[in-house]
Amino acid sequence: MLLRHIRYFLAVAEQGNFTRAAEALHVSQPTLSQQIKQLEEALGAPLFDRSGRTVRLTDAGEAWMRYARLALQDLDAGARAIHDVATLERGHLRLAMTPTFTAYLVGPAVDAFYRRYPGITLSIEEMAQERIEALLVQDRLDLGIAFEMAQSVEVEATALFSEVLELMVGADHPLAAHRQPLTLAEWQHLPLALLSGDFATRQFIDRYCMQLGFRPRVAVEANALGAIVEIVRRGQLATLLPAAIARENRQLKKVALANAMPVRQAVWLQRKDAYRSAAAQAFVAVLQEQGVTPAHSNAG
């Protein structure tokens, strides 16, 4: 069995058609069919049901596909390890993070990293943690940053730092000059602009409010942090965001709460037992130098 057998098998499984798979692989259909037949003979079982209009996996094919994908991921990681440049003169790092990090963490970290390693290219995406973990498992990301312990057993989390969310308003909001901490009765009915419910930050806020016995009055939901910041700093709505965001946006004013929100833990996510490239290690080192220091790891 050769590496190409695994790639050919996965292509046919994904395309559901030998012709389309052959086109995607840039090989002839007879060549592809012959390679799949060799693989089936080596494994001693038919992997595809070819009797219908579309090619479907047999039970044996379904069982083998998971291991084929894992094997290909490990082989691709091995290739990256071989070609990884210890001097960090070139390379690529695939990152993803939940929305609040893009407002205050990613800018300084990326700037410091690029100044030191201009030959390393970065791909940075903003998404919910569930999506981050799915892409890590599929080996489509190298690292993720989020605010919850990993939910997938195939992903491990390393503690980065702790932070607290705070109530924020725009400079023209009636509470902008308020000096005394707001009691629960004073702020539980405030109209808020919050991230949508599929983000960890919103889920954290909802749990906090439920513990205090109320539901937040959400006037606006958005799936982009930049939209929330603009809405609040220019209008009459309040929000709950990390304190660091107010430091980066001086038009946002923090308002103290008598019932302060609990501390939450930021974590670094990675596929369990995955190869960590020199570029990934260097990016972690940059975070360490900025005072964001990894602690212990937890799988789960």
C-alpha positions, -999 to +999 in steps of 0.1 A: +000+000+000+013+034-010+005+070-001-012+075-034-036+047-026-048+066+004-051+099-015-070+082-043-094+064-020-102+096-001-108+115-034-133+089-046-150+089-013-153+126-012-164+130-049-187+100-050-176+096-086-145+081-103-146+106-132-147+137-109-121+122-086-097+115-115-101+150-127-094+164-092-063+142-089-051+149-125-049+112-134-069+091-160-100+073-148-085+038-158-054+046-137-076+056-107-098+025-110-067+003-112-052+019-081-084+015-061-087-022-072-051-027-060-060-012-026-091-034-023-070-065-031-044-054-005-071-049+022-091-080+012-124-062+010-144-041-015-143-004-004-169+010-029-203-001-041-202+007-078-237-006-087-256+027-086-253+060-104-230+073-077-202+054-060-208+047-024-187+034+004-193-001+016-193-009+053-156-018+050-150+015+032-167+035+059-147+017+086-114+023+068-120+059+058-115+073+093-081+056+096-071+067+061-078+103+070-058+101+103-029+085+084-029+112+058-030+139+084+000+124+102+019+119+069+012+155+059+024+167+094+055+146+089+062+163+056+058+197+072+082+187+099+108+176+074+105+208+054+102+231+085+130+256+085+147+258+119+159+293+112+123+305+106+133+322+074+102+309+057+071+289+067+034+293+073+011+293+104-027+287+103-044+304+133-080+309+144-095+327+174-128+337+189-139+373+181-128+392+212-092+384+206-091+401+173-099+434+191-069+436+214-046+405+212-040+397+176-027+431+166+003+434+190+011+397+188+012+397+150+031+429+147+058+416+171+059+382+153+062+398+118+090+422+129+110+392+140+100+366+114+090+384+082+094+352+061+066+334+080+032+340+065+001+339+087-035+329+080-058+342+107-095+335+109-122+346+133-148+320+143-167+302+171-148+277+192-168+247+179-156+255+144-120+260+156-120+226+171-135+210+141-108+225+118-080+215+142-092+179+142-093+180+103-057+194+104-069+226+086-056+248+115-023+247+135-035+266+165-066+282+180-073+307+208-105+306+227-121+310+262-133+276+270-116+242+277-117+220+247-149+201+241-135+175+216-114+146+230-091+151+200-082+186+210-060+198+240-061+231+257-033+250+273-041+279+297-029+313+285-043+340+308-073+352+327-095+382+321-128+398+332-156+412+311-169+446+320-199+468+312-191+494+285-209+524+270-201+551+245-188+586+255-223+601+251-242+574+270-259+586+302-238+562+323-205+573+307-197+596+337-211+573+363-187+568+392-204+544+416-207+506+408-241+498+393-263+476+414-281+447+397-314+466+398-297+495+380-283+477+350-303+444+345-328+462+322-302+482+302-306+476+264-274+458+253-256+451+220-241+416+223-224+390+202-247+363+188-254+332+208-231+308+190-200+326+204-184+316+237-184+352+250-222+355+247-227+321+263-205+332+292-226+364+296-259+344+295-246+320+321-236+349+344-270+366+340-288+333+347-269+329+379-281+364+389-316+354+381-324+374+349-320+374+312-301+402+295-322+427+275-306+423+241-315+451+217-289+441+190-271+409+182-242+408+158-217+381+147-189+406+144-171+423+173-163+454+153-200+460+147-207+458+184-179+483+192-192+507+166-228+504+177-219+511+213-194+539+209-217+558+187-251+552+203-271+546+235-266+509+239-243+492+264-223+460+260-202+435+280-167+430+266-131+423+279-116+453+297-087+453+273-110+464+245-119+496+263-081+503+266-078+500+228-110+521+221-109+552+242-144+562+231-157+532+251-162+539+288-161+512+315-189+512+340-182+493+373-207+466+384-215+458+420-218+422+409-186+419+390-184+392+364-163+362+372-128+357+358-126+335+326-097+316+313-082+320+278-068+289+263-046+278+234-061+249+214-042+223+194-050+189+179-040+163+205-005+149+198-002+171+167+032+182+155+039+218+166+060+236+140+088+259+147+066+288+135+039+278+161+065+276+189+078+310+179+043+325+180+038+311+215+072+326+225+060+360+213+029+358+235+051+348+264+073+379+260+042+400+260+032+386+294+008+360+281+024+328+295+011+293+288+005+271+319-006+235+321-024+215+294-058+197+297-072+174+272-110+172+268 
